[in-house]
Amino acid sequence: MAETKTNAMRMLDKAQVSYRIFTFDHENGEVHGIAVAEKIGKPPSAVFKTLVTHHGNSLYIFVIPIAEELDLKAAAKMAGVKKIEMLPVKELLKWTGYIRGGCSPVGMKKLYPTYIDSSAAALETIIVSAGRLGTQMELVPSMLAEQVSAEFAPLVKASE
């Protein structure tokens, strides 16, 4: 039985961007990064999470490796604002159309300024949420950037 396509998949299909889908069981609530990478058999460095931040009513999207932490100062600088904060989880669906753990950088309600960690540019493919819990998609980083008008930038906190 074919699963219904998500907004993200439909947008990529329409743009003729190729991607590969990975699905995994998320019933036990494991939607956090490392567990996702293990379930789909991919290295954590290739699996990216989509973080939604805000400055007032302006939203900014950051796509970073799952094992890393967003450097809020670097993120604010990229966004051209003084300070940036994570969007409260309860507001995610209202602004993006997605829920926590199933938030894709592709296919949000609006196209928000989007930034992808520069480590992605060195990879052949990266994996991001396909817009549904338990569903990930693998695609070429430059194709993802093109779809969401993203720019690559150093966004993660330096390892201590």
For each residue, the residues with C-beta under 8 A, 3 or more apart:
1:
2:
3: 23 135
4:
5: 9 10 13
6: 9 10 104 107 130 131 132 135
7: 10 11 97 104 106 107 108 131
8: 11 12 104 105 106 107 129 130 131 137
9: 5 6 12 13 19 21 107 130 131 137
10: 5 6 7 13 14 107
11: 7 8 14 15 106 107 147
12: 8 9 15 17 18 19 106 137 139 147
13: 5 9 10 16 17
14: 10 11
15: 11 12 147
16: 13
17: 12 13 139 143 146 147
18: 12 139 143
19: 9 12 130 137 138 139
20: 125 137 138 139
21: 9 130 135 136 137 138
22: 40 42 127 135 136 137 138
23: 3 134 135 136
24: 36 39 40 134 136
25: 28 39 134
26: 29 30 31 101 133 134
27:
28: 25
29: 26
30: 26 35 36 39
31: 26 35 36 100 101 102 133 134
32: 35 36 66 101
33: 36 37 44 47 49 66 67
34: 37 38 44 66 67
35: 30 31 32 38 39
36: 24 30 31 32 33 39 40 47 66 136
37: 33 34 40 42 43 44 46 47 66
38: 34 35 41
39: 24 25 30 35 36
40: 22 24 36 37 47 127 136
41: 38
42: 22 37 46 47 127 138
43: 37 46 47
44: 33 34 37 47 65 66 67
45: 65 67 119 123
46: 37 42 43 123 125 126 127
47: 33 36 37 40 42 43 44 65 66 126 127 128 136
48: 63 64 65 66 116 117 120 126 127 128
49: 33 63 64 65 66 128 129
50: 61 62 63 103 104 105 128 129
51: 61 62 63 64 70 86
52: 59 60 61 86 87 92 95 96 103 112
53: 59 60 61 62 70 72 75 79 84 85 86 87
54: 57 58 59 60 84 85 86 87
55: 58 60 76 79 81 82 83 84 85
56:
57: 54
58: 54 55 79 81
59: 52 53 54 87 95 96 110 112 113
60: 52 53 54 55 75 78 79 81 84 112 113 114 115
61: 50 51 52 53 105 108 112 113 114 115 148 150
62: 50 51 53 70 75 114 115 116 117 155
63: 48 49 50 51 105 114 115 116 117 120 128 144 150
64: 48 49 51 68 69 70 116 117 155 156
65: 44 45 47 48 49 68 117 119 120 156
66: 32 33 34 36 37 44 47 48 49
67: 33 34 44 45
68: 64 65 117 156 157
69: 64 156 157
70: 51 53 62 64 75 155 156 157
71: 74 75 154 155 156 157 158
72: 53 75 76 83 84 85
73: 76 77
74: 71 77 78 153 154 155
75: 53 60 62 70 71 72 78 79 84 115 155
76: 55 72 73 79 81 82 83 84
77: 73 74 80
78: 60 74 75 115 151 153 155
79: 53 55 58 60 75 76 84 113 115
80: 77
81: 55 58 60 76 84
82: 55 76
83: 55 72 76
84: 53 54 55 60 72 75 76 79 81
85: 53 54 55 72
86: 51 52 53 54
87: 52 53 54 59 91 92 95
88: 91 92
89: 92 100
90:
91: 87 88 94 95
92: 52 87 88 89 95 96 98 99 100 103
93: 96 97 98 99
94: 91
95: 52 59 87 91 92 108 109
96: 52 59 92 93 103 108 109
97: 7 93 107 108 109
98: 92 93 102 103 104 108 129 131
99: 92 93 102 103 133
100: 31 89 92 103
101: 26 31 32 129 133
102: 31 98 99 129 131 132 133 134 135
103: 50 52 92 96 98 99 100 129 131
104: 6 7 8 50 98 107 108 128 129 130 131 137
105: 8 50 61 63 108 114 116 128 129 144 148 150
106: 7 8 11 12 128 131 144 147 148
107: 6 7 8 9 10 11 97 104 131
108: 7 61 95 96 97 98 104 105 111 112
109: 95 96 97
110: 59
111: 108 114 148 149
112: 52 59 60 61 108
113: 59 60 61 79
114: 60 61 62 63 105 111 148 149 150 151
115: 60 61 62 63 75 78 79 150 151 152 153 155
116: 48 62 63 64 105 120 121 141 144 145 150 151 152 153 155
117: 48 62 63 64 65 68 120 152 153 154 155 156
118: 121 122 152 153 154 155
119: 45 65 122 123 156
120: 48 63 65 116 117 123 126 141 144 152
121: 116 118 141 142 152
122: 118 119
123: 45 46 119 120 126 141
124: 140
125: 20 46 138 139 140 141
126: 46 47 48 120 123 138 139 141 144
127: 22 40 42 46 47 48 136 137 138
128: 47 48 49 50 63 104 105 106 136 137 139 144
129: 8 49 50 98 101 102 103 104 105 132 135 136 137
130: 6 8 9 19 21 104 135 136 137
131: 6 7 8 9 98 102 103 104 106 107 135
132: 6 102 129 135
133: 26 31 99 101 102
134: 23 24 25 26 31 102
135: 3 6 21 22 23 102 129 130 131 132
136: 21 22 23 24 36 40 47 127 128 129 130
137: 8 9 12 19 20 21 22 104 127 128 129 130
138: 19 20 21 22 42 125 126 127
139: 12 17 18 19 20 125 126 128 143 144
140: 124 125 143 144
141: 116 120 121 123 125 126 144 145 152
142: 121 145 146
143: 17 18 139 140 146 147
144: 63 105 106 116 120 126 128 139 140 141 147 148 150
145: 116 141 142 148 149 150 151 152
146: 17 142 143 149
147: 11 12 15 17 106 143 144
148: 61 105 106 111 114 144 145
149: 111 114 145 146
150: 61 63 105 114 115 116 144 145
151: 78 114 115 116 145
152: 115 116 117 118 120 121 141 145
153: 74 78 115 116 117 118
154: 71 74 117 118
155: 62 64 70 71 74 75 78 115 116 117 118
156: 64 65 68 69 70 71 117 119
157: 68 69 70 71
158: 71
159:
160:
